[in-house]
Amino acid sequence: MQELINIFVKSIFIDNMVFAYFLGMCSYLAVSKNVKTAVGLGLAVIFVLGVTLPVNYLLFKYVLSPGALAWLNPSYANIDLNFLSFIIFIAVIASMVQLVEMVVEKFSPGLYSSLGIFLPLIAVNCAILGGSLFMQERAYETLAQATVFGLGSGFGWFLAIVALAAIREKLSYSNVPAPLRGLGITFIVVGLMGIAFMSFMGIKL
Amino acid sequence: MSNKKIFIEPLFKNNPVTVLVLGICSALAVTVKLEPALVMALSVTVVTGFSGMIVSLIRNTIPNRIRIIVQLVVVAMLVILVDQLLKAYAYEVSKQLSVFVGLIITNCIIMGRIEAFALANKPIPSLIDGLANGLGYGIILVVVAFFRELLGSGTLMGYQIIPNAIYIKNGGFYENNGLLILPPAALILVGLFIWVQRSISKELIEKK
């Protein structure tokens, strides 16, 4: 249990998707103009990460990793399908996003209309694929660890985008040098937020 | 639009990173050193160019509703090829790039160019457009990596550029700027780059 809490806190603050690895930057910068839409996209990211990571974990463990097919037939023990992982992961993510979209539309039209436009965007959000690739690289041991890592990274991304959206709302009232207006100052603000988040790095978990 | 114009525009005036805000995801994390940045720029250029060409070749047969998945499969296939080549011929660099090679798949430049250009144009212009956008991305990567490596570790491509004698530990006055090695410095550098670019081409300045 303590292990799981460690992974959760670590993936939110220390290994934050945005500030430590710059993942999901495109939609992070594009959809952070006001807090309300930022909350919508952030929630969608938490949800999709929480759903795709366990699925990809199971695929990795029982299909893709070296010797994983041994449960089918002992003679398959030498097969290494690792090179297929990119294509499998992205296919899972794209179809999961589609599936989630359909389920949400059917059972919760209110949530669908608020998340609607963001869901398809998420298939090409680097944070989602990045989550799966980090899961593969760091070799989490159990399904629970992988799921908690997914939820934690999603929550870290959510925090980051809501914080940036709040700052940008205030920023629109300030007098920024003309060539720096908009995109330029946003980059610098994100950089400064990243420096602030680095203070969590000293924490050993 | 002539092929030459298609090639020149994305390099500076219509740069995918600083003007269209695409592909920042993987751009920044690989710029601590110049060498991985060059490899990354080359990989993205190849993938953007050829994915544009392939999608353009089959653009009339893709059903509109599943086009995203078809595009992702084409891109993922090319990225797998690049990844395997890097593992075979440049293993050290591919270790440094770690997950970011895989993340080329979700690099918004590639999907953006396929959606905006390759789906509506012939294969050869799509190839040129893809290569040029990849190069435009590469320019930003190399500029950022140049400053980060030179000022952050005093080297370029792993060779010592700042003379050893002037470092404080050898009795001189100079010290590497540790801030530039840290991730946030890349963001601030790109912000400054945008500032310079927009001061030169005034029409890019955003309205209030």
Interface residues (C-beta under 8 A of the other chain):
Chain A: F19 A20 Y21 F22 L23 G24 M25 C26 L29 A30 F83 L84 S85 F86 I87 F89 I90 A91 A94 S95 P120 A123 V124 N125 C126 I128 L129 G130 L133 F134 E137 P177 A178 P179 L180 R181 G182 L183 G184 I185 T186 F187 I188 V190 G191 L192 M193 G194 I195 M198
Chain B: T18 V21 L22 G23 I24 C25 S26 A27 L28 A29 I68 I69 L72 V73 A76 M77 V79 I80 D83 Q84 S98 V99 G102 L103 I105 T106 N107 C108 M111 L182 P183 P184 A185 A186 L187 I188 V190 G191 L192 I194 W195 V196 Q197 R198 S199 K202 L204 I205 E206 K208
